[in-house]
């Protein structure tokens, strides 16, 4: 089955869990944001509790988790942000 390389940029607690800010994932086609998160969580199991609270961004724009990802896309899983 064909595959594609997706570039993951990690921020905040997601970065803390994976230990680096840039990750390349090779995923089988078809690939969605949900599939990319599952693959990343399989590699870094401590991400699993974040599944329901992170937002997906593709090429610096918010996207639904069912969005198809293309080779070379920049994907981020953004944790919730609070401030004051």
Backbone as JSON Lines, residues from 0, in Angstrom:
{"i":0,"aa":"X","n":[0.84,-1.17,0.0],"ca":[0.0,0.0,0.0],"c":[0.89,1.24,0.0]}
{"i":1,"aa":"X","n":[0.56,2.27,-0.81],"ca":[1.38,3.48,-0.86],"c":[1.39,4.2,0.49]}
{"i":2,"aa":"X","n":[2.44,4.98,0.71],"ca":[2.55,5.72,1.96],"c":[2.96,7.15,1.66]}
{"i":3,"aa":"X","n":[2.85,7.97,2.68],"ca":[3.26,9.37,2.56],"c":[3.91,9.81,3.87]}
{"i":4,"aa":"X","n":[4.8,10.79,3.76],"ca":[5.47,11.34,4.93],"c":[4.71,12.6,5.36]}
{"i":5,"aa":"X","n":[4.33,12.63,6.63],"ca":[3.64,13.76,7.23],"c":[4.58,14.38,8.24]}
{"i":6,"aa":"X","n":[4.69,15.7,8.22],"ca":[5.56,16.43,9.14],"c":[4.72,16.92,10.32]}
{"i":7,"aa":"X","n":[5.05,16.44,11.53],"ca":[4.34,16.82,12.75],"c":[5.16,17.88,13.49]}
{"i":8,"aa":"X","n":[4.5,18.97,13.86],"ca":[5.11,20.0,14.69],"c":[4.41,19.94,16.04]}
{"i":9,"aa":"X","n":[5.17,19.71,17.11],"ca":[4.59,19.52,18.44],"c":[4.79,20.77,19.3]}
{"i":10,"aa":"X","n":[3.73,21.11,20.05],"ca":[3.74,22.28,20.94],"c":[3.32,21.87,22.35]}
{"i":11,"aa":"X","n":[3.74,22.65,23.34],"ca":[3.28,22.5,24.72],"c":[3.43,21.1,25.26]}
{"i":12,"aa":"X","n":[2.37,20.59,25.91],"ca":[2.45,19.27,26.52],"c":[2.69,18.16,25.51]}
{"i":13,"aa":"X","n":[2.22,18.34,24.28],"ca":[2.48,17.33,23.25],"c":[3.99,17.24,23.01]}
{"i":14,"aa":"X","n":[4.65,18.38,22.91],"ca":[6.1,18.4,22.73],"c":[6.8,17.78,23.94]}
{"i":15,"aa":"X","n":[6.3,18.09,25.14],"ca":[6.89,17.51,26.34],"c":[6.83,15.99,26.32]}
{"i":16,"aa":"X","n":[5.73,15.44,25.84],"ca":[5.55,13.99,25.81],"c":[6.46,13.34,24.78]}
{"i":17,"aa":"X","n":[6.54,13.92,23.57],"ca":[7.34,13.29,22.51],"c":[8.82,13.64,22.63]}
{"i":18,"aa":"X","n":[9.13,14.74,23.34],"ca":[10.52,15.07,23.59],"c":[11.21,15.87,22.49]}
{"i":19,"aa":"X","n":[10.53,16.11,21.37],"ca":[11.08,16.9,20.28],"c":[9.94,17.7,19.64]}
{"i":20,"aa":"X","n":[10.3,18.72,18.87],"ca":[9.24,19.54,18.28],"c":[8.91,19.17,16.84]}
{"i":21,"aa":"X","n":[9.8,18.45,16.16],"ca":[9.57,18.07,14.77],"c":[9.68,16.56,14.61]}
{"i":22,"aa":"X","n":[8.63,15.97,14.03],"ca":[8.58,14.52,13.86],"c":[8.12,14.22,12.44]}
{"i":23,"aa":"X","n":[8.76,13.28,11.79],"ca":[8.3,12.81,10.48],"c":[7.64,11.45,10.68]}
{"i":24,"aa":"X","n":[6.4,11.33,10.21],"ca":[5.66,10.06,10.29],"c":[5.39,9.56,8.89]}
{"i":25,"aa":"X","n":[5.69,8.3,8.65],"ca":[5.32,7.67,7.39],"c":[4.03,6.91,7.62]}
{"i":26,"aa":"X","n":[2.99,7.28,6.89],"ca":[1.67,6.7,7.09],"c":[1.14,6.15,5.78]}
{"i":27,"aa":"X","n":[0.4,5.05,5.87],"ca":[-0.22,4.47,4.69],"c":[-1.37,5.34,4.22]}
{"i":28,"aa":"X","n":[-1.62,5.34,2.93],"ca":[-2.74,6.08,2.36],"c":[-4.0,5.24,2.46]}
{"i":29,"aa":"X","n":[-5.18,5.79,2.56],"ca":[-5.45,7.2,2.79],"c":[-5.14,7.57,4.23]}
{"i":30,"aa":"X","n":[-4.77,8.79,4.43],"ca":[-4.34,9.25,5.75],"c":[-5.17,10.46,6.15]}
{"i":31,"aa":"X","n":[-5.64,10.47,7.39],"ca":[-6.39,11.61,7.94],"c":[-5.69,12.11,9.19]}
{"i":32,"aa":"X","n":[-6.16,13.21,9.72],"ca":[-5.63,13.72,10.98],"c":[-5.8,12.71,12.1]}
{"i":33,"aa":"X","n":[-6.94,12.0,12.12],"ca":[-7.18,10.98,13.15],"c":[-6.17,9.85,13.04]}
{"i":34,"aa":"X","n":[-5.88,9.42,11.83],"ca":[-4.9,8.34,11.62],"c":[-3.52,8.8,12.08]}
{"i":35,"aa":"X","n":[-3.18,10.05,11.78],"ca":[-1.87,10.57,12.2],"c":[-1.77,10.62,13.72]}
{"i":36,"aa":"X","n":[-2.85,11.05,14.4],"ca":[-2.82,11.07,15.87],"c":[-2.68,9.66,16.42]}
{"i":37,"aa":"X","n":[-3.41,8.71,15.86],"ca":[-3.32,7.32,16.32],"c":[-1.9,6.78,16.16]}
{"i":38,"aa":"X","n":[-1.27,7.09,15.04],"ca":[0.11,6.63,14.81],"c":[1.07,7.26,15.79]}
{"i":39,"aa":"X","n":[0.88,8.55,16.06],"ca":[1.76,9.23,17.01],"c":[1.53,8.7,18.43]}
{"i":40,"aa":"X","n":[0.27,8.47,18.8],"ca":[-0.04,7.92,20.13],"c":[0.46,6.48,20.27]}
{"i":41,"aa":"X","n":[0.51,5.74,19.19],"ca":[1.07,4.38,19.25],"c":[2.57,4.44,19.56]}
{"i":42,"aa":"X","n":[3.23,5.45,19.03],"ca":[4.66,5.63,19.27],"c":[4.92,6.24,20.65]}
{"i":43,"aa":"X","n":[4.0,7.1,21.09],"ca":[4.13,7.8,22.37],"c":[2.82,7.63,23.14]}
{"i":44,"aa":"X","n":[2.66,6.51,23.87],"ca":[1.38,6.18,24.52],"c":[0.88,7.23,25.51]}
{"i":45,"aa":"X","n":[1.75,8.06,26.06],"ca":[1.3,9.09,26.99],"c":[0.45,10.17,26.3]}
{"i":46,"aa":"X","n":[0.4,10.16,24.98],"ca":[-0.45,11.09,24.25],"c":[-1.92,10.71,24.28]}
{"i":47,"aa":"X","n":[-2.21,9.43,24.5],"ca":[-3.58,8.93,24.42],"c":[-4.58,9.76,25.23]}
{"i":48,"aa":"X","n":[-4.28,10.15,26.47],"ca":[-5.25,10.94,27.24],"c":[-5.57,12.31,26.61]}
{"i":49,"aa":"X","n":[-4.74,12.77,25.72],"ca":[-4.94,14.07,25.08],"c":[-5.86,13.99,23.86]}
{"i":50,"aa":"X","n":[-6.22,12.81,23.43],"ca":[-6.99,12.61,22.2],"c":[-8.22,13.52,22.12]}
{"i":51,"aa":"X","n":[-8.98,13.62,23.18],"ca":[-10.23,14.38,23.15],"c":[-10.04,15.88,23.31]}
{"i":52,"aa":"X","n":[-8.86,16.32,23.73],"ca":[-8.7,17.75,24.01],"c":[-7.83,18.5,23.0]}
{"i":53,"aa":"X","n":[-7.07,17.8,22.17],"ca":[-6.23,18.51,21.2],"c":[-7.04,18.91,19.98]}
{"i":54,"aa":"X","n":[-6.61,19.96,19.32],"ca":[-7.18,20.39,18.04],"c":[-6.16,20.09,16.96]}
{"i":55,"aa":"X","n":[-6.64,19.83,15.78],"ca":[-5.77,19.54,14.64],"c":[-5.58,20.81,13.83]}
{"i":56,"aa":"X","n":[-4.35,21.07,13.42],"ca":[-4.05,22.12,12.46],"c":[-3.27,21.49,11.31]}
{"i":57,"aa":"X","n":[-3.65,21.83,10.1],"ca":[-2.96,21.35,8.9],"c":[-2.5,22.58,8.13]}
{"i":58,"aa":"X","n":[-1.2,22.64,7.92],"ca":[-0.61,23.79,7.23],"c":[-1.05,25.11,7.87]}
{"i":59,"aa":"X","n":[-1.0,25.12,9.21],"ca":[-1.25,26.3,10.05],"c":[-2.69,26.79,10.05]}
{"i":60,"aa":"X","n":[-3.63,25.91,9.7],"ca":[-5.05,26.26,9.76],"c":[-5.78,25.13,10.49]}
{"i":61,"aa":"X","n":[-6.73,25.49,11.36],"ca":[-7.51,24.46,12.04],"c":[-8.22,23.59,11.01]}
{"i":62,"aa":"X","n":[-8.32,22.3,11.33],"ca":[-8.94,21.35,10.41],"c":[-9.66,20.27,11.21]}
{"i":63,"aa":"X","n":[-10.67,19.63,10.6],"ca":[-11.32,18.51,11.28],"c":[-10.41,17.28,11.23]}
{"i":64,"aa":"X","n":[-10.59,16.39,12.19],"ca":[-9.74,15.21,12.26],"c":[-9.94,14.26,11.08]}
{"i":65,"aa":"X","n":[-11.04,14.42,10.34],"ca":[-11.25,13.54,9.19],"c":[-10.67,14.12,7.9]}
{"i":66,"aa":"X","n":[-9.95,15.25,8.0],"ca":[-9.33,15.84,6.81],"c":[-8.23,14.92,6.28]}
{"i":67,"aa":"X","n":[-8.23,14.73,4.97],"ca":[-7.18,13.95,4.33],"c":[-5.88,14.73,4.36]}
{"i":68,"aa":"X","n":[-4.8,14.05,4.69],"ca":[-3.48,14.67,4.72],"c":[-2.7,14.29,3.47]}
{"i":69,"aa":"X","n":[-1.93,15.23,2.98],"ca":[-1.11,15.0,1.8],"c":[0.36,14.98,2.18]}
{"i":70,"aa":"X","n":[1.16,14.33,1.35],"ca":[2.61,14.29,1.59],"c":[3.12,15.71,1.73]}
{"i":71,"aa":"X","n":[3.95,15.93,2.73],"ca":[4.53,17.24,2.96],"c":[3.7,18.18,3.81]}
{"i":72,"aa":"X","n":[2.48,17.79,4.16],"ca":[1.66,18.64,5.02],"c":[2.33,18.83,6.37]}
{"i":73,"aa":"X","n":[2.16,20.04,6.93],"ca":[2.61,20.31,8.29],"c":[1.4,20.13,9.2]}
{"i":74,"aa":"X","n":[1.5,19.2,10.12],"ca":[0.39,18.83,11.01],"c":[0.78,19.14,12.44]}
{"i":75,"aa":"X","n":[-0.15,19.76,13.17],"ca":[0.06,20.04,14.6],"c":[-1.15,19.55,15.37]}
{"i":76,"aa":"X","n":[-0.89,19.02,16.54],"ca":[-1.94,18.66,17.49],"c":[-1.82,19.66,18.63]}
{"i":77,"aa":"X","n":[-2.73,20.62,18.66],"ca":[-2.63,21.74,19.56],"c":[-3.39,21.47,20.86]}
{"i":78,"aa":"X","n":[-2.69,21.55,22.0],"ca":[-3.36,21.35,23.28],"c":[-4.2,22.56,23.61]}
{"i":79,"aa":"X","n":[-5.14,22.4,24.55],"ca":[-5.94,23.55,24.96],"c":[-5.04,24.63,25.55]}
{"i":80,"aa":"X","n":[-5.47,25.86,25.37],"ca":[-4.68,27.0,25.85],"c":[-5.54,27.77,26.84]}
{"i":81,"aa":"X","n":[-4.91,28.15,27.94],"ca":[-5.62,29.01,28.89],"c":[-4.68,30.16,29.23]}
{"i":82,"aa":"X","n":[-5.24,31.18,29.71],"ca":[-4.41,32.35,30.05],"c":[-5.2,33.28,30.95]}
{"i":83,"aa":"X","n":[-4.57,34.31,31.27],"ca":[-5.26,35.25,32.13],"c":[-4.65,36.6,32.1]}
